[in-house]
């Protein structure tokens, strides 16, 4: 299970790697461009986790989504 947790990234971590704003990553998730795991939350913002393999696939693709 520890291995699985290491393979999950926060929205902020993904945004930093892609050099975009957190809001852009959240928009990609909501539009179905980026696959994410939805976590239960109590705050105002939905909590997501993105698999490292999903990010790697996106980075290796020839075209990143338009911000």
DSSP file (Angstrom, degrees, kcal/mol; ACC not computed):
  #  RESIDUE AA STRUCTURE BP1 BP2  ACC     N-H-->O    O-->H-N    N-H-->O    O-->H-N    TCO  KAPPA ALPHA  PHI   PSI    X-CA   Y-CA   Z-CA
    1    1 A X     >        0   0    0      0, 0.0     4,-2.0     0, 0.0     5,-0.2   0.000 360.0 360.0 360.0 -34.5    0.0    0.0    0.0
    2    2 A X  H  >  +     0   0    0      1,-0.2     4,-1.8     2,-0.2     5,-0.2   0.897 360.0  54.5 -60.3 -39.9    2.9    2.4    0.7
    3    3 A X  H  > S+     0   0    0      1,-0.2     4,-1.0     2,-0.2    -1,-0.2   0.910 106.9  51.1 -58.5 -43.6    4.0    1.9   -2.9
    4    4 A X  H >4 S+     0   0    0      1,-0.2     3,-0.5     2,-0.2     4,-0.2   0.893 107.7  51.8 -62.7 -41.2    0.5    2.9   -4.1
    5    5 A X  H >< S+     0   0    0     -4,-2.0     3,-1.1     1,-0.2    -1,-0.2   0.849 106.1  54.7 -65.4 -33.9    0.5    6.1   -2.0
    6    6 A X  H 3< S+     0   0    0     -4,-1.8    -1,-0.2     1,-0.2    -2,-0.2   0.760 103.4  57.1 -69.8 -23.9    3.9    7.1   -3.5
    7    7 A X  T << S+     0   0    0     -4,-1.0    45,-3.2    -3,-0.5     2,-0.5   0.441  91.2  87.3 -87.1  -0.1    2.4    6.8   -7.0
    8    8 A X  E <   -A   51   0A   0     -3,-1.1     2,-0.3    -4,-0.2    43,-0.2  -0.870  61.2-164.5-104.0 132.6   -0.4    9.3   -6.3
    9    9 A X  E     -A   50   0A   0     41,-3.0    41,-2.8    -2,-0.5     2,-0.1  -0.850  16.3-123.0-115.2 149.2    0.2   13.0   -6.8
   10   10 A X     >  -     0   0    0     -2,-0.3     4,-2.2    39,-0.2     5,-0.2  -0.382  31.7-106.9 -80.1 166.1   -1.7   16.0   -5.6
   11   11 A X  H  > S+     0   0    0     37,-0.5     4,-2.7     1,-0.2     5,-0.2   0.905 122.3  52.9 -58.3 -42.3   -3.1   18.7   -7.9
   12   12 A X  H  > S+     0   0    0      1,-0.2     4,-2.3     2,-0.2    -1,-0.2   0.900 107.6  49.9 -62.3 -42.3   -0.4   21.0   -6.8
   13   13 A X  H  > S+     0   0    0      2,-0.2     4,-2.0     1,-0.2    -1,-0.2   0.905 113.0  46.6 -64.5 -41.4    2.4   18.5   -7.5
   14   14 A X  H  X S+     0   0    0     -4,-2.2     4,-2.3     2,-0.2    -2,-0.2   0.922 111.5  51.6 -65.7 -44.1    1.0   17.9  -11.0
   15   15 A X  H  X>S+     0   0    0     -4,-2.7     5,-2.2     1,-0.2     4,-1.0   0.902 109.5  50.2 -59.6 -41.5    0.6   21.6  -11.7
   16   16 A X  H  <5S+     0   0    0     -4,-2.3     3,-0.4     1,-0.2    -1,-0.2   0.916 111.1  47.9 -64.1 -43.4    4.2   22.2  -10.6
   17   17 A X  H  <5S+     0   0    0     -4,-2.0    -1,-0.2     1,-0.2    -2,-0.2   0.861 117.7  41.6 -66.0 -35.8    5.6   19.5  -12.9
   18   18 A X  H  <5S-     0   0    0     -4,-2.3    -1,-0.2    -5,-0.1    -2,-0.2   0.523 107.9-126.7 -89.1  -6.2    3.5   20.8  -15.9
   19   19 A X  T  <5 +     0   0    0     -4,-1.0     2,-0.3    -3,-0.4    -3,-0.2   0.916  69.5 116.7  58.8  46.7    4.3   24.4  -15.0
   20   20 A X  S   <S-     0   0    0     -5,-2.2    -1,-0.2    -6,-0.1     2,-0.1  -0.828  70.8 -86.4-131.2 172.1    0.6   25.4  -15.0
   21   21 A X    >>  -     0   0    0     -2,-0.3     4,-1.5     1,-0.1     3,-0.6  -0.448  34.3-116.2 -78.5 153.6   -1.7   26.8  -12.3
   22   22 A X  H 3> S+     0   0    0      1,-0.2     4,-2.4     2,-0.2     5,-0.2   0.874 116.3  59.5 -54.2 -39.4   -3.6   24.4  -10.0
   23   23 A X  H 3> S+     0   0    0      1,-0.2     4,-2.2     2,-0.2    -1,-0.2   0.859 101.2  54.1 -60.7 -36.9   -6.9   25.7  -11.5
   24   24 A X  H <> S+     0   0    0     -3,-0.6     4,-2.3     2,-0.2    -1,-0.2   0.920 108.6  48.1 -64.4 -44.4   -5.7   24.5  -14.9
   25   25 A X  H  X S+     0   0    0     -4,-1.5     4,-2.1     1,-0.2    -2,-0.2   0.920 111.6  50.3 -62.8 -43.7   -5.2   21.0  -13.6
   26   26 A X  H  X S+     0   0    0     -4,-2.4     4,-2.5     1,-0.2    -1,-0.2   0.883 109.8  51.2 -61.7 -38.4   -8.6   21.0  -11.9
   27   27 A X  H  X S+     0   0    0     -4,-2.2     4,-2.2     2,-0.2     6,-0.2   0.912 108.5  51.0 -65.0 -42.9  -10.2   22.2  -15.2
   28   28 A X  H  <>S+     0   0    0     -4,-2.3     5,-2.2     2,-0.2     6,-1.4   0.886 111.3  48.9 -61.2 -39.1   -8.5   19.4  -17.1
   29   29 A X  H ><5S+     0   0    0     -4,-2.1     3,-1.3     4,-0.2    -2,-0.2   0.945 112.3  46.9 -65.3 -48.1   -9.8   16.9  -14.5
   30   30 A X  H 3<5S+     0   0    0     -4,-2.5    -2,-0.2     1,-0.3    -1,-0.2   0.828 112.7  50.4 -64.1 -32.2  -13.4   18.3  -14.7
   31   31 A X  T 3<5S-     0   0    0     -4,-2.2    -1,-0.3    -5,-0.2    -2,-0.2   0.457 115.8-114.8 -85.9  -1.2  -13.3   18.3  -18.5
   32   32 A X  T < 5S+     0   0    0     -3,-1.3    -3,-0.2    -4,-0.4    -2,-0.1   0.578  85.6 116.7  81.6   9.5  -12.1   14.6  -18.6
   33   33 A X  S   <S+     0   0    0     -5,-2.2     2,-0.5    -6,-0.2    -4,-0.2   0.842  77.6  38.8 -76.5 -34.5   -8.7   15.5  -20.1
   34   34 A X  S    S-     0   0    0     -6,-1.4     2,-0.3    -9,-0.1    -2,-0.3  -0.975  84.1-134.0-122.7 122.5   -6.8   14.3  -17.1
   35   35 A X        +     0   0    0     -2,-0.5    16,-0.3    -3,-0.1     2,-0.3  -0.574  35.1 168.3 -77.3 133.9   -7.9   11.1  -15.2
   36   36 A X        -     0   0    0     -2,-0.3     2,-0.5    -7,-0.1    14,-0.2  -0.966  37.3-116.0-144.8 158.7   -7.9   11.6  -11.4
   37   37 A X  E     -B   49   0B   0     12,-3.4    12,-1.8    -2,-0.3     2,-0.5  -0.852  30.7-138.0 -95.1 127.8   -9.1    9.9   -8.2
   38   38 A X  E     -B   48   0B   0     -2,-0.5     2,-0.3    10,-0.2    10,-0.2  -0.765  18.8-158.5 -90.0 126.8  -11.8   11.9   -6.4
   39   39 A X  E     -B   47   0B   0      8,-2.9     8,-0.6    -2,-0.5     2,-0.1  -0.735  26.7 -99.6-102.1 151.8  -11.3   11.9   -2.6
   40   40 A X        -     0   0    0     -2,-0.3     2,-0.3     6,-0.1    -1,-0.1  -0.426  51.1-176.0 -64.0 145.0  -14.0   12.6    0.0
   41   41 A X        -     0   0    0      1,-0.1     5,-0.1    -2,-0.1    -1,-0.0  -0.959  37.4-167.2-144.7 161.3  -13.7   16.2    1.2
   42   42 A X        +     0   0    0     -2,-0.3    -1,-0.1     3,-0.1     4,-0.1   0.536  69.6  81.3-118.2 -19.5  -15.1   18.6    3.7
   43   43 A X  S    S-     0   0    0      2,-0.3    -2,-0.1     1,-0.1     4,-0.1   0.064  94.8 -93.5 -79.8-168.9  -13.6   21.8    2.4
   44   44 A X  S    S+     0   0    0      2,-0.1     2,-0.4     1,-0.0    -1,-0.1   0.724 104.6  64.2 -81.4 -22.7  -14.7   24.1   -0.4
   45   45 A X  S    S-     0   0    0      1,-0.0    -2,-0.3     0, 0.0     2,-0.1  -0.845  87.3-115.5-107.6 140.1  -12.5   22.5   -3.0
   46   46 A X        -     0   0    0     -2,-0.4     2,-0.4    -4,-0.1    -6,-0.1  -0.461  30.3-130.1 -66.9 139.2  -12.7   18.9   -4.3
   47   47 A X  E     +B   39   0B   0     -8,-0.6    -8,-2.9    -2,-0.1     2,-0.3  -0.807  31.1 177.8 -96.2 132.8   -9.7   16.8   -3.4
   48   48 A X  E     -B   38   0B   0     -2,-0.4   -37,-0.5   -10,-0.2     2,-0.4  -0.902  18.8-158.5-129.1 157.3   -8.1   14.8   -6.2
   49   49 A X  E     -B   37   0B   0    -12,-1.8   -12,-3.4    -2,-0.3     2,-0.5  -0.995  10.9-154.2-133.3 139.2   -5.1   12.5   -6.6
   50   50 A X  E     -A    9   0A   0    -41,-2.8   -41,-3.0    -2,-0.4   -14,-0.1  -0.940  21.2-119.6-114.9 130.6   -3.5   11.8  -10.0
   51   51 A X  E  >  -A    8   0A   0     -2,-0.5     4,-1.8   -16,-0.3     3,-0.4  -0.426  17.2-130.0 -66.5 140.9   -1.6    8.6  -10.7
   52   52 A X  H  > S+     0   0    0    -45,-3.2     4,-2.7     1,-0.2     5,-0.2   0.862 109.8  57.2 -58.8 -36.4    2.1    9.1  -11.6
   53   53 A X  H  > S+     0   0    0    -46,-0.3     4,-2.2     2,-0.2    -1,-0.2   0.859 104.0  52.3 -64.9 -34.8    1.6    6.9  -14.6
   54   54 A X  H  > S+     0   0    0     -3,-0.4     4,-2.0     2,-0.2    -1,-0.2   0.916 111.4  46.4 -65.6 -43.0   -1.2    9.1  -15.8
   55   55 A X  H  X S+     0   0    0     -4,-1.8     4,-2.7     2,-0.2    -2,-0.2   0.917 111.1  52.1 -64.3 -43.6    1.1   12.1  -15.6
   56   56 A X  H  X S+     0   0    0     -4,-2.7     4,-2.0     1,-0.2    -2,-0.2   0.900 108.9  50.5 -60.0 -41.4    3.9   10.3  -17.3
   57   57 A X  H  X S+     0   0    0     -4,-2.2     4,-0.9     2,-0.2    -1,-0.2   0.915 111.5  48.2 -61.9 -43.4    1.5    9.3  -20.2
   58   58 A X  H >< S+     0   0    0     -4,-2.0     3,-0.5     1,-0.2    -2,-0.2   0.907 112.1  48.9 -63.9 -42.5    0.5   13.0  -20.5
   59   59 A X  H 3< S+     0   0    0     -4,-2.7    -1,-0.2     1,-0.2    -2,-0.2   0.833 112.1  49.0 -67.1 -32.1    4.1   14.2  -20.5
   60   60 A X  H 3< S+     0   0    0     -4,-2.0    -1,-0.2    -5,-0.2    -2,-0.2   0.584  91.0  99.9 -85.0 -10.1    5.1   11.6  -23.1
   61   61 A X  S << S-     0   0    0     -4,-0.9     3,-0.1    -3,-0.5    -3,-0.0  -0.367  82.0-121.8 -73.3 158.0    2.2   12.5  -25.4
   62   62 A X  S    S+     0   0    0      1,-0.2     2,-0.4    -2,-0.1    -1,-0.1   0.660  94.3  41.3 -75.3 -14.5    3.0   14.7  -28.3
   63   63 A X        -     0   0    0     -5,-0.1     2,-0.2     3,-0.0    -1,-0.2  -0.971  67.3-151.2-142.7 123.3    0.4   17.3  -27.3
   64   64 A X        -     0   0    0     -2,-0.4     3,-0.1     1,-0.1    -5,-0.0  -0.596  41.2 -93.3 -82.9 151.4   -0.5   18.8  -23.9
   65   65 A X        -     0   0    0     -2,-0.2     2,-0.3     1,-0.1    -1,-0.1  -0.239  45.4-100.1 -59.9 154.0   -4.0   20.0  -23.3
   66   66 A X              0   0    0      1,-0.1    -1,-0.1    -3,-0.1    -3,-0.0  -0.625 360.0 360.0 -77.5 132.7   -4.7   23.7  -24.0
   67   67 A X              0   0    0     -2,-0.3    -1,-0.1    -3,-0.1    -2,-0.1   0.501 360.0 360.0 -65.3 360.0   -4.8   25.7  -20.8
